[in-house]
C-alpha cells in the first residue's frame, strides 16, 4: 500500500538498491579474501595458478559468487535465489569464452566484458524478484 507521497514504494526501492550494493560489496570481499586464500594455498603447495584469461575469469566468478552467496544466505535468501545470482555471474562466460577462442575479443578485455554483462544481469534478476529484494526482511 502506498500513501499519497509514495513513501512505502520509495522505501522498497531504497531497500532494493541497498541490497544490490551490499551484494556487490560482498562479491568484492569474496574476491579479495578467497583470492588471497587461493594464492596462499598454491604458494604453500609450491604450485602456480594456471595462466590464461579463462582461468582468471573463472576464479574471479567463483570467488565473487561465494562471497555473494554467503551474504545472501546470511540475509535470509533461499538457495534458489542464491543459485540464480550465481548463474548471473557465470553465464556471461558461456558467451564470452567462445568469442575469446574465435579471436573476436582480446583476453585482456575478458574480465571487463564479464562485469559489463554480469552486473546488469544481476540487476535484472533482482527486478524479476523485486518483492524479495525490496523487502526490509532481507536488509
Residue frames as qw, qx, qy, qz and C-alpha x, y, z in Angstrom:
[[0.000, 0.890, 0.455, 0.000, 0.00, 0.00, 0.00],
 [0.440, 0.180, -0.005, 0.880, 1.33, 3.41, -0.86],
 [0.068, -0.711, -0.401, 0.574, 0.49, 6.79, 0.57],
 [0.384, 0.905, 0.178, -0.051, -0.08, 9.97, -1.43],
 [0.085, -0.873, 0.441, 0.191, 3.61, 10.75, -1.06],
 [0.847, 0.391, -0.359, -0.034, 4.63, 7.29, -2.27],
 [0.250, -0.725, 0.596, -0.238, 6.83, 6.72, 0.78],
 [0.829, -0.192, 0.518, -0.084, 6.44, 2.92, 1.12],
 [0.838, 0.522, 0.094, 0.132, 7.33, 2.48, -2.54],
 [0.222, 0.857, -0.386, 0.257, 10.39, 4.74, -2.06],
 [0.536, -0.570, 0.590, -0.199, 11.43, 2.69, 0.95],
 [0.927, 0.119, 0.357, 0.001, 11.12, -0.55, -1.05],
 [0.673, 0.693, -0.098, 0.237, 13.33, 0.85, -3.82],
 [0.110, -0.821, 0.493, -0.265, 15.82, 2.05, -1.22],
 [0.768, -0.316, 0.547, -0.106, 15.96, -1.49, 0.21],
 [0.880, 0.431, 0.186, 0.075, 16.31, -2.88, -3.31],
 [0.448, 0.806, -0.267, 0.279, 19.25, -0.61, -4.23],
 [0.375, -0.707, 0.547, -0.245, 20.89, -1.10, -0.86],
 [0.892, -0.096, 0.439, -0.045, 20.68, -4.86, -1.32],
 [0.777, 0.602, -0.001, 0.182, 22.23, -4.61, -4.79],
 [0.165, 0.831, -0.421, 0.325, 25.14, -2.56, -3.44],
 [0.634, -0.518, 0.532, -0.215, 25.58, -4.94, -0.49],
 [0.947, 0.158, 0.274, 0.050, 25.81, -7.88, -2.89],
 [0.585, 0.732, -0.196, 0.289, 28.45, -6.07, -4.94],
 [0.197, -0.770, 0.513, -0.325, 30.40, -5.33, -1.75],
 [0.834, -0.262, 0.465, -0.136, 30.13, -8.99, -0.71],
 [0.879, 0.452, 0.060, 0.143, 31.42, -10.00, -4.14],
 [0.295, 0.813, -0.373, 0.337, 34.44, -7.72, -3.78],
 [0.490, -0.604, 0.556, -0.294, 35.16, -9.07, -0.29],
 [0.944, 0.030, 0.322, -0.062, 34.77, -12.65, -1.53],
 [0.732, 0.631, -0.123, 0.226, 37.16, -11.97, -4.40],
 [0.059, 0.795, -0.479, 0.367, 39.74, -10.38, -2.12],
 [0.621, -0.474, 0.549, -0.296, 39.56, -12.88, 0.74],
 [0.935, 0.111, 0.336, -0.026, 39.29, -16.02, -1.35],
 [0.623, 0.735, -0.206, 0.172, 41.83, -14.70, -3.88],
 [0.098, -0.738, 0.598, -0.298, 44.38, -14.29, -1.11],
 [0.765, -0.257, 0.543, -0.231, 43.50, -17.73, 0.28],
 [0.910, 0.395, 0.123, 0.012, 43.81, -19.45, -3.11],
 [0.453, 0.770, -0.368, 0.258, 47.12, -17.76, -3.87],
 [0.344, -0.652, 0.594, -0.322, 48.39, -18.55, -0.37],
 [0.879, -0.084, 0.443, -0.153, 47.46, -22.22, -0.61],
 [0.823, 0.555, -0.042, 0.115, 49.04, -22.53, -4.04],
 [0.171, 0.796, -0.494, 0.305, 52.22, -20.93, -2.71],
 [0.583, -0.477, 0.592, -0.285, 52.28, -23.30, 0.28],
 [0.908, 0.137, 0.395, -0.042, 51.81, -26.26, -2.04],
 [0.298, -0.475, 0.554, 0.616, 54.53, -24.87, -4.33],
 [0.445, 0.475, 0.708, 0.273, 52.09, -24.72, -7.25],
 [0.023, -0.154, 0.187, 0.970, 51.37, -21.99, -9.75],
 [0.506, 0.511, 0.431, -0.545, 47.95, -20.71, -10.71],
 [0.577, 0.339, 0.623, 0.405, 47.08, -21.82, -14.23],
 [0.078, -0.316, 0.177, 0.929, 47.60, -18.95, -16.66],
 [0.028, 0.327, 0.742, 0.585, 45.17, -17.61, -19.17],
 [0.288, -0.174, 0.008, -0.942, 42.22, -15.29, -19.25],
 [0.673, -0.271, -0.555, -0.408, 39.76, -18.16, -18.92],
 [0.617, -0.233, -0.648, 0.380, 41.16, -19.41, -15.61],
 [0.142, -0.009, -0.317, 0.938, 41.37, -15.91, -14.17],
 [0.435, -0.199, -0.214, -0.852, 37.77, -15.18, -15.14],
 [0.716, -0.277, -0.617, -0.172, 36.53, -18.47, -13.72],
 [0.484, -0.150, -0.589, 0.629, 38.42, -17.90, -10.48],
 [0.066, -0.068, 0.157, -0.983, 37.04, -14.40, -10.13],
 [0.578, -0.248, -0.386, -0.675, 33.48, -15.53, -10.85],
 [0.701, -0.257, -0.659, 0.093, 33.76, -18.35, -8.30],
 [0.365, -0.112, -0.491, 0.783, 35.24, -16.13, -5.58],
 [0.223, -0.104, 0.008, -0.969, 32.71, -13.38, -6.15],
 [0.644, -0.265, -0.535, -0.478, 29.84, -15.87, -6.25],
 [0.593, -0.225, -0.689, 0.352, 30.96, -17.42, -2.97],
 [0.132, -0.069, -0.358, 0.922, 31.04, -14.04, -1.23],
 [0.405, -0.126, -0.217, -0.879, 27.65, -13.11, -2.64],
 [0.672, -0.257, -0.647, -0.252, 26.00, -16.43, -1.72],
 [0.444, -0.190, -0.650, 0.587, 27.35, -16.27, 1.82],
 [0.072, 0.047, 0.196, -0.977, 25.91, -12.76, 2.18],
 [0.530, -0.152, -0.413, -0.725, 22.58, -13.70, 0.61],
 [0.637, -0.267, -0.723, 0.028, 22.18, -16.73, 2.88],
 [0.281, -0.151, -0.524, 0.790, 23.08, -14.57, 5.89],
 [0.244, 0.040, 0.010, -0.969, 20.36, -12.13, 4.81],
 [0.534, 0.190, 0.659, -0.495, 17.79, -14.94, 4.64],
 [0.596, 0.442, -0.358, -0.566, 17.57, -15.62, 0.91],
 [0.924, -0.005, 0.357, -0.139, 16.91, -19.18, -0.20],
 [0.569, -0.240, 0.639, 0.459, 19.14, -21.40, -2.28],
 [0.527, 0.612, 0.538, 0.240, 17.10, -20.79, -5.45],
 [0.109, 0.993, 0.034, -0.013, 17.75, -17.04, -5.34],
 [0.435, -0.714, 0.467, 0.288, 21.40, -17.58, -4.42],
 [0.625, 0.019, 0.674, 0.392, 21.97, -20.01, -7.28],
 [0.422, 0.808, 0.388, 0.136, 20.14, -17.72, -9.68],
 [0.062, -0.970, 0.193, 0.133, 22.54, -14.91, -8.80],
 [0.556, -0.424, 0.626, 0.345, 25.49, -17.28, -9.21],
 [0.627, 0.444, 0.582, 0.266, 24.16, -18.05, -12.67],
 [0.231, 0.967, 0.105, 0.014, 24.26, -14.34, -13.48],
 [0.324, -0.798, 0.448, 0.239, 27.94, -14.38, -12.53],
 [0.537, -0.217, 0.754, 0.309, 28.90, -17.41, -14.63],
 [0.620, 0.594, 0.512, -0.035, 26.53, -17.19, -17.63],
 [0.267, 0.905, -0.184, -0.275, 28.44, -14.35, -19.33],
 [0.286, -0.543, 0.743, 0.268, 31.43, -16.66, -19.66],
 [0.639, 0.262, 0.721, 0.052, 29.38, -19.13, -21.73],
 [0.494, 0.842, 0.218, 0.003, 29.09, -16.39, -24.34],
 [0.005, -0.935, 0.333, 0.119, 32.44, -14.67, -23.85],
 [0.611, -0.386, 0.651, 0.229, 34.70, -17.75, -23.92],
 [0.698, 0.404, 0.531, 0.262, 33.75, -18.75, -27.49],
 [0.284, 0.955, 0.043, 0.070, 34.22, -15.13, -28.58],
 [0.344, -0.789, 0.486, 0.151, 37.68, -15.21, -26.97],
 [0.693, -0.116, 0.671, 0.238, 38.57, -18.51, -28.63],
 [0.599, 0.640, 0.428, 0.222, 37.44, -17.19, -32.02],
 [0.477, -0.018, 0.078, 0.875, 39.63, -14.12, -31.58],
 [0.019, -0.757, -0.450, -0.473, 36.65, -11.76, -31.57],
 [0.364, -0.905, 0.051, -0.213, 37.67, -10.30, -28.20],
 [0.417, 0.539, -0.612, 0.402, 41.14, -10.00, -26.65],
 [0.658, -0.267, -0.652, 0.264, 42.00, -11.84, -23.43],
 [0.245, -0.015, -0.395, 0.885, 42.76, -8.61, -21.56],
 [0.354, -0.165, -0.055, -0.919, 39.18, -7.40, -22.01],
 [0.476, -0.233, -0.831, -0.166, 37.51, -10.63, -20.87],
 [0.280, -0.371, -0.690, 0.555, 37.05, -9.64, -17.21],
 [0.120, 0.212, 0.067, -0.967, 35.83, -6.16, -18.09],
 [0.458, -0.052, -0.561, -0.688, 33.27, -7.59, -20.51],
 [0.417, -0.269, -0.859, 0.123, 32.28, -10.19, -17.93],
 [0.110, -0.363, -0.519, 0.766, 31.49, -7.43, -15.44],
 [0.239, 0.147, -0.203, -0.938, 29.67, -5.36, -18.06],
 [0.545, -0.163, -0.668, -0.479, 27.28, -8.28, -18.55],
 [0.436, -0.208, -0.811, 0.328, 27.26, -9.70, -15.01],
 [0.033, -0.191, -0.449, 0.872, 26.22, -6.60, -13.08],
 [0.469, 0.059, -0.171, -0.865, 23.20, -5.74, -15.27],
 [0.573, -0.096, -0.777, -0.243, 22.21, -9.43, -15.32],
 [0.273, -0.212, -0.758, 0.553, 22.15, -9.44, -11.52],
 [0.190, 0.169, 0.200, -0.946, 20.08, -6.27, -11.51],
 [0.539, 0.010, -0.479, -0.692, 17.57, -7.75, -13.97],
 [0.502, -0.178, -0.844, 0.068, 17.22, -10.91, -11.87],
 [0.114, -0.230, -0.585, 0.769, 16.62, -8.73, -8.85],
 [0.358, 0.093, -0.103, -0.923, 13.96, -6.78, -10.74],
 [0.558, -0.102, -0.724, -0.392, 12.24, -10.07, -11.56],
 [0.567, -0.413, -0.672, 0.235, 12.10, -10.81, -7.82],
 [0.035, 0.565, -0.083, 0.820, 11.50, -7.19, -6.81],
 [0.665, -0.622, -0.121, -0.396, 9.33, -8.11, -3.81],
 [0.900, -0.266, -0.187, 0.292, 12.08, -10.30, -2.34],
 [0.609, 0.140, -0.099, 0.774, 14.95, -7.90, -2.93],
 [0.055, -0.561, -0.043, -0.825, 12.97, -4.80, -1.99],
 [0.688, -0.594, -0.388, -0.152, 11.83, -6.28, 1.29],
 [0.190, -0.781, 0.426, -0.415, 13.17, -4.94, 4.57],
 [0.933, -0.296, 0.171, -0.116, 13.26, -8.55, 5.76],
 [0.902, 0.192, 0.053, 0.382, 16.39, -9.17, 3.67],
 [0.320, 0.747, -0.163, 0.559, 18.16, -5.93, 4.51]]
